[in-house]
Amino acid sequence: MFEIGYTLSSEEFGPRDLVRFAQRAEETGFSFALVSDHFHPWIDAQGESPFVWSVIGGVAQATEGLRLGTGVTCPLIRIHPGLVAQADSSWASGPVRT
């Protein structure tokens, strides 16, 4: 069996839009969503780059059963591993979905 997920592009949209898009994705039948984890937009025209773990927390609160994750998280180069661990454990204490 295969599943189709939804990509939340954090380079192109702010956190409120991403939460709204995730709600809509769940309503239309997507089983999971991945949020891109980029420190900076690829190009100036995109203009957004919210902290991925905050977006995941917002999406987790606004959805019922949508499984969530990051597209890529780099805990060695861009962000300290301790911050990634803290962020993951912070939102995981809420509505964990595996």
Beta strands, then each sheet from edge to edge (+ up, - down):
strand 1: 5-8
strand 2: 32-35
strand 3: 67-70
sheet 1: 1+ 2+ 3+
end
